[in-house]
Amino acid sequence: MDKRVKKTRAAIFSAFLELLSKKKLENITVGEIAEAADINRVTVYQHFLDKYDILEKCTLEYIHNMLADCSADSELNVVKQAFQYIKDNQANLQLLLNNNGSNILHESLKNEFSSRFALHPQIEIDDSIYGKMKTEIIVSAVAGMFEWWIQTADQYSVDEAVESYIQIRNDFFPGA
C-alpha cells in the first residue's frame, strides 16, 4: 500500500476512534470524521464506503496487526503476544467492539483462527461433520476468549491470562 494511502487511512482511523470515544456510531457523520482527520469528505469516500465500512476496516486492521505481531515459534508465544497486544490497545478495541463491531470482530477472529487452527500439527481436522463442528466450537471459543479479554484486560495481568489459557487448553486437550 502506498505511503500516502497508509497515512490517510491512519488519519481517518484515528479521527474515527477519537469520535467513537465521545459519541455513539449512529451519531457520527462522515463529515465529522473528515473534519477531525483534517481531510476533505470526498477523500474519506475515496477510501471507504461509509462509517460502517470504516468501522469494519479499522477492526480488521487491529486484528491483522495483532496477529502480524505474533511470532509463530510456539502457540504460547502467539497467545501471550496476542494478549499483550490487546492489553496495549484495549481502549480502541473496546470502542470498536462496543460500537456495532462485535460481529465484525468475532467473525474476523474466527476466520483468522480457523486458518491457523487448520495448520496446528497436533489437532487432526477432517472434512466430516464432526471435524467441522469441532473446528467451529474451538475457534468460536478462542474468539470469545479474546473478546472477553478486550473487555477485562485491565483487571488481570497478561501472565495470569496465559496461565489460565494453558490450564483451560490442558483441560480440554490433554497432551496438546
C-alpha positions as a printed NumPy array, in Angstrom:
array([[  0.   ,   0.   ,   0.   ],
       [  1.254,   3.465,  -0.93 ],
       [  2.62 ,   5.6  ,   1.947],
       [  0.12 ,   8.389,   1.258],
       [ -2.765,   5.933,   1.35 ],
       [ -1.495,   4.482,   4.634],
       [ -1.142,   7.951,   6.115],
       [ -4.648,   8.969,   5.02 ],
       [ -6.202,   5.746,   6.323],
       [ -4.358,   6.138,   9.632],
       [ -5.673,   9.712,   9.962],
       [ -9.218,   8.546,   9.218],
       [ -8.968,   5.664,  11.707],
       [ -7.517,   7.941,  14.375],
       [-10.258,  10.539,  13.866],
       [-12.902,   7.827,  13.814],
       [-11.698,   6.314,  17.098],
       [-11.487,   9.752,  18.701],
       [-15.09 ,  10.436,  17.721],
       [-16.179,   6.971,  18.933],
       [-14.717,   7.814,  22.329],
       [-17.134,  10.751,  22.532],
       [-20.221,   9.647,  20.599],
       [-22.142,   6.585,  19.523],
       [-21.519,   5.35 ,  16.   ],
       [-25.069,   6.276,  14.944],
       [-24.378,   9.914,  15.824],
       [-21.127,  10.22 ,  13.875],
       [-21.122,  11.524,  10.318],
       [-18.542,  11.071,   7.588],
       [-18.233,  14.864,   7.529],
       [-17.209,  14.856,  11.194],
       [-14.67 ,  12.112,  10.54 ],
       [-13.216,  14.106,   7.645],
       [-13.066,  17.295,   9.699],
       [-11.387,  15.521,  12.636],
       [ -8.885,  13.91 ,  10.237],
       [ -8.256,  17.288,   8.609],
       [ -9.105,  15.976,   5.159],
       [-11.858,  16.522,   2.625],
       [-15.05 ,  14.447,   2.923],
       [-14.549,  13.27 ,  -0.672],
       [-11.186,  11.825,   0.384],
       [-12.903,   9.699,   3.023],
       [-15.253,   8.352,   0.35 ],
       [-12.292,   7.557,  -1.902],
       [-11.117,   5.131,   0.772],
       [-14.338,   3.915,   2.4  ],
       [-17.995,   3.416,   1.512],
       [-19.366,   4.883,   4.738],
       [-18.778,   4.986,   8.502],
       [-19.698,   1.289,   8.799],
       [-17.003,   0.438,   6.274],
       [-14.549,   2.48 ,   8.352],
       [-15.62 ,   0.512,  11.445],
       [-15.087,  -2.787,   9.647],
       [-11.735,  -1.874,   8.09 ],
       [-10.447,  -0.359,  11.325],
       [-11.421,  -3.509,  13.235],
       [ -9.781,  -5.72 ,  10.619],
       [ -6.602,  -3.657,  10.782],
       [ -6.363,  -4.129,  14.552],
       [ -6.826,  -7.896,  14.173],
       [ -4.281,  -8.032,  11.363],
       [ -1.775,  -6.057,  13.444],
       [ -2.397,  -8.238,  16.487],
       [ -1.686, -11.428,  14.591],
       [  1.11 ,  -9.98 ,  12.459],
       [  2.976,  -9.13 ,  15.663],
       [  2.686, -12.738,  16.829],
       [  5.655, -14.896,  16.005],
       [  4.771, -18.434,  15.057],
       [  7.532, -20.102,  17.07 ],
       [  5.126, -21.513,  19.664],
       [  1.451, -21.48 ,  20.468],
       [  2.079, -19.96 ,  23.894],
       [  4.155, -17.113,  22.489],
       [  1.402, -16.367,  19.978],
       [ -1.21 , -16.336,  22.734],
       [  0.961, -14.217,  25.036],
       [  1.726, -11.704,  22.288],
       [ -1.966, -11.523,  21.323],
       [ -2.985, -10.929,  24.96 ],
       [ -0.302,  -8.233,  25.261],
       [ -1.368,  -6.545,  22.017],
       [ -4.965,  -6.434,  23.225],
       [ -3.906,  -5.061,  26.605],
       [ -1.81 ,  -2.362,  24.894],
       [ -4.694,  -1.419,  22.565],
       [ -7.594,  -2.159,  24.889],
       [ -9.246,   1.263,  24.79 ],
       [ -9.517,   1.364,  20.995],
       [-10.513,  -2.29 ,  20.742],
       [-13.278,  -1.684,  23.295],
       [-14.555,   1.235,  21.247],
       [-14.698,  -0.961,  18.153],
       [-16.224,  -3.932,  19.952],
       [-18.888,  -1.885,  21.722],
       [-19.999,   0.13 ,  18.684],
       [-21.606,  -2.498,  16.452],
       [-18.225,  -4.048,  15.806],
       [-18.709,  -7.183,  17.872],
       [-19.906,  -9.29 ,  14.939],
       [-17.112,  -7.984,  12.699],
       [-14.541,  -8.67 ,  15.398],
       [-15.925, -12.122,  16.222],
       [-16.122, -13.27 ,  12.59 ],
       [-12.679, -11.876,  11.766],
       [-11.133, -13.602,  14.761],
       [-12.87 , -16.853,  13.847],
       [-11.592, -16.651,  10.259],
       [ -8.029, -15.978,  11.387],
       [ -8.056, -18.731,  13.983],
       [ -9.703, -21.218,  11.616],
       [ -6.823, -20.875,   9.193],
       [ -4.247, -21.113,  11.993],
       [ -6.098, -23.982,  13.643],
       [ -6.045, -25.989,  10.416],
       [ -2.242, -25.711,  10.448],
       [ -1.883, -26.897,  14.07 ],
       [  0.202, -30.107,  13.927],
       [ -1.389, -31.786,  16.967],
       [ -5.018, -31.315,  16.005],
       [ -6.466, -33.558,  13.352],
       [ -9.215, -31.993,  11.303],
       [-11.157, -33.798,   8.66 ],
       [-13.971, -32.813,   6.345],
       [-16.596, -34.757,   8.263],
       [-19.401, -33.079,  10.183],
       [-17.51 , -33.961,  13.369],
       [-14.347, -32.216,  12.14 ],
       [-16.254, -29.144,  11.008],
       [-18.192, -28.891,  14.275],
       [-15.03 , -29.382,  16.305],
       [-13.294, -26.579,  14.421],
       [-16.306, -24.262,  14.801],
       [-16.561, -24.87 ,  18.546],
       [-12.85 , -24.33 ,  19.164],
       [-12.402, -21.212,  17.028],
       [-15.613, -19.696,  18.425],
       [-14.33 , -20.316,  21.943],
       [-10.957, -18.744,  21.163],
       [-12.628, -15.732,  19.509],
       [-14.9  , -15.397,  22.538],
       [-11.918, -15.59 ,  24.857],
       [-10.211, -12.697,  23.061],
       [-13.429, -10.66 ,  23.07 ],
       [-13.67 , -11.251,  26.821],
       [-10.026, -10.183,  27.192],
       [-10.723,  -6.949,  25.301],
       [-13.323,  -6.108,  27.948],
       [-11.317,  -7.237,  31.005],
       [ -7.591,  -6.896,  30.191],
       [ -7.235,  -4.023,  32.637],
       [ -8.263,  -6.327,  35.513],
       [ -5.612,  -9.03 ,  35.053],
       [ -2.005,  -9.41 ,  34.015],
       [ -1.018, -10.969,  30.714],
       [  0.776, -13.72 ,  32.629],
       [ -2.438, -14.555,  34.544],
       [ -4.335, -14.75 ,  31.262],
       [ -1.718, -17.001,  29.665],
       [ -1.648, -19.297,  32.71 ],
       [ -5.444, -19.582,  32.618],
       [ -5.367, -20.244,  28.883],
       [ -2.828, -23.052,  29.405],
       [ -4.925, -24.595,  32.151],
       [ -8.105, -24.446,  30.037],
       [ -6.317, -25.819,  26.977],
       [ -4.894, -28.683,  29.006],
       [ -8.323, -29.422,  30.495],
       [ -9.867, -29.717,  27.034],
       [ -6.868, -31.047,  25.097],
       [ -4.728, -33.167,  27.421],
       [ -1.293, -33.698,  25.928],
       [ -1.644, -30.869,  23.403]])
